Amino acid sequence: MPHSPELHTDTLDALPTPAVVAVSGQIVHANPACLALLEAEQADQVLGRSYSDFTHPLDLARARRRVQALSQGGVPGQRNQSTSYRMQTCCGNTRMVLLASAKVLWQGQPALLVSGIDMTHLDRLQHEMQESERNFRRLFEKMQDVYYRTDAQGVVQHVGPGVRRVLGYEPHEIEGRTAESYYPQSKDRDAFKVAIMEHGEVSDFPGQMVRRDGQVIDISISSHALYDQHGAFAGVEGIYRDVTQRKNLERELHRLASTDMLTGLSNRRVLLEAAESLFLASAACGDAGASPAPALLILDLDHFKSINDRYGHLEGDRALIEFAAVVRAELRSSDVVGRMGGEEFAVLLPDTRSSEAEAIAQRILQQLRLRQLWGGEDQHPRGMTASIGVASRQPGDRHLRDWLDRADKALYQAKHQGRDRVVLAD
C-alpha cells in the first residue's frame, strides 16, 4: 500500500502558508500561518474544533462532500484539486482561501492535511474588476454616442450598441460594411478622410448619415487615426453622435437672424453682406473681365402708405407679401432678393448686362400690374405698381456705397417721373 512519511510539527510550522491537520474531523494542529489567517490569538481557539467551524455556511456542504470523497477513496499522500472556499475567522471576518487537502499520517494515525493560500485580496480585486466591467458595459450600452472602429479600407470592424438608437441598425448589421454606406453624400465622408489623414484626429467634425428608416440625420464625429507597428495607416477609431436637434435649432436661429419674417426674403443685413461679397468679387476680376458686371435693382412699392391708411396694416402686410412673391417668381436661382425695410426691396443680379437687368425689372412691373388685390369693406379690386432703379457696377464704383447710391438715385428718378416705371442709372 502506498504511504507517505509521517508529518512532524516542525515541518508544518516552518511552512509560510496556512496548514492544519485534522484527525477524525477534529483539528489537532494548526501552524502559525493558519492561526494568523483565522485571527486566533492562541492555538486553543482552533485546536479540538472541527474544520467545518471555520467554513462559511454557504460553502459548508461543498466542503464536506470534498472531505468525504477524499477520506473514502484516498490513500496517504494523495491530494485533490485546489478549490476556493470562504472561511470565517475567530473574529467573524470572512476570508477567501484557495485550499488543497491530502490524506496523510499524523502520529501514526490517518489524518487530513489542509493547506491554503489567502486569496481575499485577489478575490476582492476580481470582484472590483467585475463590477467595473459591469459598470463600463452598462455605460457602454446606455451611452448616446456610438463607438466604432474601421480598418484602413473603411470597413467597420466593431460598432457599439448605441448604433441601435442613432441609426436603427443592430451592430452586426453594420460590422463588415463600409462606413461610406451610411453617408447620403460622399463628399461628407471624403472631407472626413482628408481631415483624418492630414491631422490624425478630428473633434466635433460635422457630417450626415442615413438611418434605417431613410431619415437623414446630422452627426458630430470625434475620432483618431490608427497605425500599425510599422507606422502605416490601419484605420479609424472614435465616436459619433446624433446632433440633428442641435443642428435644426442652429438652422432655425440662422433663419431667424437672416430672414425677413413677413416676406420670407433675406433681411437687410444678409442682403448687404451678399452685395458686398458680389461687389468685391467683381472688382477682383477686373473691369475688363470676360463676364458682365453684376447689376442691382432697388424696388419700391408705389403708394404703400395710402394702402396702409385706407385698408389697414393687415392689408398693407398682404400687399408686401404679394409684392415679394411676384419679384421672387421673376428671378433666377443665382439671383438674391431681400427686403431693405418698409416697402423697399433690392435684387442682386450676378453677371447680368444692363439690358438684361432692365428686362427683368420690366417683367416684374408687368406681373405686378396683373396682380389684383381685394381690400377694405368695398372689396374693389386694386392692382400694384412699383418704381425700380437699375444700376450695373461701374469701374468708377470704388465702394459698395457708390453702387447703392447710383441705384437709389435711379429709383428716385422713377418716382419723380410718375412711378410704375424702370430707370437705369447713368
C-alpha positions in Angstrom: 0.0 0.0 0.0 1.4 3.5 -0.9 2.3 5.6 2.1 3.8 8.9 2.9 6.4 9.9 5.6 4.8 10.9 8.8 4.4 14.7 9.2 6.1 16.5 12.0 5.1 19.6 13.9 8.4 21.4 13.0 7.8 20.7 9.3 4.3 22.2 9.3 5.2 25.2 11.5 8.0 26.1 9.1 5.6 26.4 6.2 4.9 30.0 5.1 1.3 29.1 4.1 -1.6 28.2 6.4 -1.9 24.5 7.2 -4.0 22.4 9.6 -4.1 18.7 10.4 -7.4 17.0 11.3 -7.9 13.6 12.8 -11.5 12.2 12.7 -12.7 15.6 11.7 -11.0 17.4 14.7 -8.2 19.9 14.3 -5.1 18.6 16.1 -2.6 21.0 14.8 -2.6 24.5 13.2 0.7 26.2 12.2 1.4 29.9 12.9 0.4 30.9 9.4 -3.0 29.3 9.9 -3.6 30.9 13.3 -2.8 34.3 11.7 -5.3 33.6 8.9 -8.0 32.6 11.3 -7.2 35.6 13.6 -6.6 33.3 16.6 -4.6 34.8 19.4 -4.0 31.3 20.9 -3.9 27.8 19.5 -6.7 26.8 21.9 -9.1 28.8 19.8 -8.6 26.4 17.0 -7.4 23.0 18.3 -10.1 20.5 19.1 -12.6 22.1 16.8 -13.9 20.9 13.5 -12.7 22.4 10.3 -16.4 23.0 9.5 -16.5 25.5 12.4 -14.4 27.8 10.2 -16.1 27.2 6.9 -18.7 29.7 5.7 -22.2 28.3 5.8 -22.7 28.8 2.1 -19.6 26.6 1.3 -20.1 24.0 4.1 -21.9 21.4 2.1 -19.4 21.6 -0.7 -16.5 21.3 1.7 -18.0 18.2 3.5 -18.5 16.4 0.2 -15.0 17.1 -0.8 -13.5 15.8 2.5 -15.8 12.7 2.4 -14.7 11.9 -1.1 -11.0 12.1 -0.1 -11.5 10.1 3.1 -13.3 7.3 1.5 -11.3 6.9 -1.7 -8.0 8.5 -1.0 -4.7 6.9 0.0 -1.9 8.5 2.1 -0.1 11.2 0.1 -3.0 11.6 -2.4 -4.0 15.3 -3.0 -7.1 16.7 -4.6 -7.6 19.7 -6.8 -7.4 23.1 -5.2 -10.7 24.9 -4.7 -11.7 28.3 -3.3 -13.8 28.4 -0.1 -15.0 31.2 2.1 -13.6 30.8 5.7 -14.7 32.6 8.8 -12.1 33.7 11.3 -12.3 33.8 15.1 -13.2 37.5 14.8 -16.1 36.8 12.5 -14.4 38.1 9.4 -14.6 36.3 6.0 -11.6 35.2 4.1 -11.5 33.7 0.6 -8.9 30.9 0.7 -7.6 28.6 -2.0 -7.5 25.2 -0.3 -5.8 21.9 -1.1 -6.1 18.8 1.0 -4.3 15.4 1.2 -4.6 12.2 3.2 -1.5 11.8 5.4 -0.2 10.1 8.6 -0.1 12.1 11.8 1.5 10.4 14.8 0.7 7.0 13.3 -2.9 7.8 12.6 -4.7 8.6 9.3 -5.2 12.3 9.1 -6.2 15.0 6.7 -3.8 17.8 5.9 -5.4 21.0 4.6 -3.2 23.9 3.3 -4.2 27.1 1.7 -3.4 30.5 0.3 -5.3 33.6 1.4 -6.9 34.9 -1.8 -9.1 37.5 -0.1 -7.3 40.4 -1.6 -7.2 38.9 -5.1 -10.9 37.9 -4.8 -11.8 41.4 -3.8 -9.8 42.8 -6.7 -11.5 40.4 -9.0 -15.0 41.4 -7.7 -14.0 45.1 -8.2 -12.8 44.4 -11.7 -16.0 42.6 -12.4 -18.1 45.4 -11.0 -16.0 47.9 -13.0 -16.6 45.8 -16.1 -20.3 45.7 -15.4 -20.4 49.5 -14.9 -18.4 50.0 -18.1 -20.7 47.7 -20.0 -23.8 49.4 -18.6 -22.3 52.8 -19.6 -21.4 51.4 -23.0 -24.9 50.1 -23.5 -26.6 53.3 -22.4 -24.3 56.0 -23.9 -25.7 58.2 -26.5 -22.5 58.2 -28.6 -21.7 55.4 -31.0 -18.3 53.8 -30.7 -16.8 52.5 -33.9 -13.6 51.2 -35.4 -12.8 50.7 -39.1 -9.8 49.2 -40.9 -7.7 51.0 -43.5 -10.3 50.4 -46.2 -13.1 51.9 -44.2 -14.8 48.6 -43.4 -16.4 48.7 -39.9 -14.7 46.2 -37.6 -16.7 47.0 -34.5 -19.6 49.3 -33.5 -21.2 49.9 -30.2 -24.8 49.2 -29.2 -25.6 52.9 -29.4 -26.0 52.4 -33.1 -29.4 51.0 -32.4 -30.7 54.4 -31.2 -28.8 56.5 -33.7 -29.2 54.6 -36.9 -31.8 51.9 -36.1 -29.5 49.0 -37.0 -28.2 46.1 -34.9 -24.4 46.2 -34.5 -23.9 43.0 -36.5 -25.7 44.6 -39.5 -23.1 47.4 -39.5 -20.0 45.4 -39.0 -18.4 44.2 -42.2 -19.8 47.0 -44.3 -18.0 50.3 -45.3 -18.8 53.4 -43.3 -19.5 55.2 -46.6 -22.6 53.0 -47.0 -24.4 55.2 -44.5 -23.4 58.6 -45.8 -26.1 60.4 -48.0 -23.4 62.4 -49.7 -19.9 61.0 -50.5 -18.4 64.5 -50.1 -19.0 64.4 -46.4 -17.0 61.1 -46.0 -14.3 62.4 -48.3 -13.9 65.6 -46.2 -13.6 63.4 -43.1 -11.0 61.2 -44.7 -8.9 64.3 -45.7 -9.1 65.7 -42.2 -8.1 62.5 -40.5 -5.2 61.9 -42.9 -4.0 65.5 -42.5 -4.4 65.9 -38.8 -4.5 62.4 -37.4 -7.7 63.2 -35.5 -10.9 65.3 -35.6 -13.2 66.7 -33.0 -16.9 67.6 -33.4 -16.5 67.1 -37.2 -19.8 67.6 -39.0 -21.5 65.2 -41.3 -24.7 63.4 -42.1 -25.9 59.7 -42.1 -28.9 57.9 -43.3 -31.0 56.0 -40.7 -32.6 52.6 -41.4 -35.9 54.4 -41.9 -34.4 56.6 -44.6 -34.2 59.7 -42.4 -31.1 61.8 -42.9 -29.6 62.9 -39.5 -26.8 65.3 -38.6 -23.9 63.7 -36.8 -20.8 65.0 -34.9 -17.7 62.9 -35.2 -14.7 62.8 -32.8 -12.1 60.2 -34.0 -8.4 59.5 -34.4 -6.3 57.5 -36.9 -4.9 54.1 -36.0 -1.4 53.0 -37.1 0.2 49.5 -37.2 3.6 48.6 -35.7 5.3 49.9 -38.9 3.6 53.3 -38.7 1.2 52.6 -41.6 -2.4 53.8 -41.5 -4.5 51.0 -40.2 -8.0 52.5 -39.7 -10.0 54.9 -37.6 -11.4 54.7 -34.1 -13.8 57.1 -32.4 -17.3 58.0 -31.6 -20.2 59.9 -33.3 -23.4 61.2 -32.0 -26.8 62.4 -33.4 -26.9 66.2 -33.3 -29.9 66.7 -35.5 -31.8 68.5 -32.8 -28.9 70.9 -32.2 -28.4 71.5 -35.9 -32.1 72.2 -36.5 -32.0 74.7 -33.7 -28.9 76.3 -35.2 -30.6 76.4 -38.7 -33.7 77.9 -37.2 -31.7 80.6 -35.3 -29.8 81.4 -38.5 -33.1 81.6 -40.4 -34.5 84.0 -37.8 -31.3 86.1 -37.9 -31.2 86.3 -41.7 -34.8 86.3 -42.9 -37.4 89.0 -43.1 -40.2 87.4 -41.1 -43.1 88.9 -43.1 -42.0 88.1 -46.6 -39.6 85.2 -46.1 -36.9 87.0 -48.1 -33.4 87.8 -46.9 -33.3 90.7 -44.5 -31.2 93.9 -44.9 -28.1 92.6 -43.2 -27.9 89.5 -45.3 -28.6 91.3 -48.5 -25.9 93.9 -47.8 -23.4 91.2 -47.0 -24.2 89.5 -50.3 -23.9 92.8 -52.1 -20.5 93.4 -50.5 -19.3 90.0 -51.5 -20.5 90.3 -55.1 -19.0 93.8 -55.4 -15.6 92.7 -54.2 -15.6 89.6 -56.4 -16.5 91.7 -59.4 -13.8 94.2 -58.6 -11.2 91.4 -58.2 -12.0 90.1 -61.6 -11.1 93.4 -63.1 -13.2 95.8 -65.2 -12.0 94.2 -68.4 -13.2 90.7 -67.4 -15.0 88.4 -69.8 -18.1 88.2 -67.6 -20.6 91.0 -67.4 -20.6 93.1 -64.2 -23.3 92.5 -61.7 -26.5 94.6 -61.6 -28.6 95.9 -58.7 -32.3 96.6 -58.7 -33.9 98.7 -55.9 -37.6 98.5 -55.9 -40.2 100.5 -54.0 -43.9 99.6 -53.8 -45.9 102.6 -55.0 -48.4 104.3 -52.8 -47.8 101.9 -49.9 -48.7 104.5 -47.3 -52.1 105.0 -48.8 -52.7 101.2 -48.7 -52.0 101.2 -45.0 -54.1 104.3 -44.3 -57.1 103.2 -46.3 -57.2 99.4 -45.8 -55.1 98.9 -42.6 -51.8 97.4 -41.7 -53.0 93.8 -42.3 -53.8 94.7 -45.9 -50.5 96.5 -46.1 -48.7 93.4 -45.0 -50.6 91.4 -47.5 -49.5 93.8 -50.3 -45.9 93.4 -49.3 -46.2 89.6 -49.2 -47.7 89.6 -52.7 -45.1 92.1 -54.0 -42.3 89.8 -52.7 -43.8 86.7 -54.3 -44.1 88.5 -57.7 -40.4 89.6 -57.5 -39.1 86.3 -56.5 -41.0 84.5 -59.3 -39.2 86.5 -62.0 -35.7 85.8 -60.7 -33.1 83.2 -61.5 -31.7 80.7 -58.9 -28.4 82.7 -58.8 -30.2 86.0 -58.0 -30.5 87.3 -54.5 -33.6 89.2 -53.3 -34.2 90.8 -49.9 -36.2 93.4 -48.1 -34.3 96.6 -47.3 -37.0 97.9 -45.0 -40.6 99.1 -45.2 -41.8 98.8 -48.8 -38.3 98.9 -50.3 -36.7 95.8 -51.7 -33.4 95.0 -53.6 -32.3 92.4 -56.0 -28.7 91.4 -56.9 -28.2 90.0 -60.4 -24.7 88.4 -60.9 -23.1 88.5 -64.3 -26.0 90.5 -65.9 -25.8 93.1 -68.6 -27.8 96.3 -68.2 -30.2 95.4 -70.9 -30.9 92.0 -69.2 -31.4 93.7 -65.8 -33.8 96.2 -67.4 -35.8 93.3 -69.0 -36.1 91.5 -65.6 -37.3 94.8 -64.0 -39.9 95.3 -66.7 -41.2 91.7 -66.3 -41.6 92.4 -62.6 -43.7 95.5 -63.3 -45.8 93.7 -65.8 -46.6 90.9 -63.4 -47.4 93.4 -60.6 -49.9 95.2 -62.8 -51.7 91.9 -63.4 -51.8 91.0 -59.7 -55.3 92.0 -58.2 -55.8 92.5 -54.5 -59.1 92.8 -52.7 -59.1 95.3 -49.9 -61.4 97.0 -47.5 -65.1 96.7 -47.0 -65.9 97.8 -50.5 -64.0 94.7 -51.9 -63.0 96.7 -55.0 -60.1 95.1 -56.8 -56.9 97.1 -56.9 -53.6 96.4 -58.6 -50.0 97.1 -57.6 -47.2 99.1 -59.2 -43.6 99.8 -58.3 -40.8 102.1 -59.1 -37.4 100.4 -59.9 -33.9 101.8 -60.2 -31.3 99.7 -62.0 -27.5 100.1 -61.7 -24.7 98.0 -63.0 -21.4 98.1 -61.2 -19.1 100.6 -63.0 -15.3 100.9 -62.9 -15.8 104.2 -61.0 -17.6 102.4 -58.1 -14.8 102.1 -55.6 -17.1 101.2 -52.7 -20.3 99.3 -52.3 -22.0 102.6 -51.3 -21.2 104.1 -54.7 -23.1 101.3 -56.4 -26.0 101.5 -54.0 -26.2 105.3 -54.3 -26.5 105.2 -58.1 -29.3 102.6 -57.9 -31.0 104.6 -55.3 -30.9 107.8 -57.4 -32.3 105.9 -60.4 -35.2 104.8 -58.1 -35.8 108.4 -57.0 -36.0 109.4 -60.7 -38.5 106.7 -61.4 -40.8 108.0 -58.6 -40.3 111.6 -59.7 -41.2 110.7 -63.3 -44.6 109.3 -62.2 -43.9 105.9 -60.7 -44.7 102.5 -62.2 -41.5 102.5 -64.3 -37.9 101.4 -64.6 -35.0 103.9 -64.7 -31.4 102.9 -65.5 -28.6 104.7 -63.6 -26.1 106.7 -65.6 
